[in-house]
Amino acid sequence: MKTSQILAAAALSLFAAAGAQAETYEGVNTAVSTKSRDEVNAEAALTASSPNQNVPRGSRGPETIAVSKDRAIVEAEAVRTAYAPDQNVGAGSRVNSKVISNMLHPMDGGAQAQKSSGAVAK
């Protein structure tokens, strides 16, 4: 019984010694700004008085988008990707696997079949 009391007292003294070490408080960090208080107040007043400031984006109609490709090219790429035989297979689909597509693309197979049938018809 005495040894358990001695061990308990030793454990409590270790916890007390560990808890005595605390961080020092250095106060609140100071804000770093390139603008003066007057400049910030002027900008806030200008923004607060601007019209339609609380209107969510897109509520004034469709936004313009810069087009980089022709619509037909994008549509053809989308159709080709949709018909790809391994479109839903990723490198992590199976353990220690690599995605190597050796399957013919249906769009390519159709083109080859048309070529071969055209060659037979000649």
Secondary structure, DSSP 8 states (H G I E B T S, - for coil): -HHHHHHHHHHHHHHHHHHT-------------SS-HHHHHHHHHHHHTSTTTT--TTTTS-------S-HHHHHHHHHHHHT-TTTT--TTSSTT------S--HHHHHHHHHHHHHHHH-
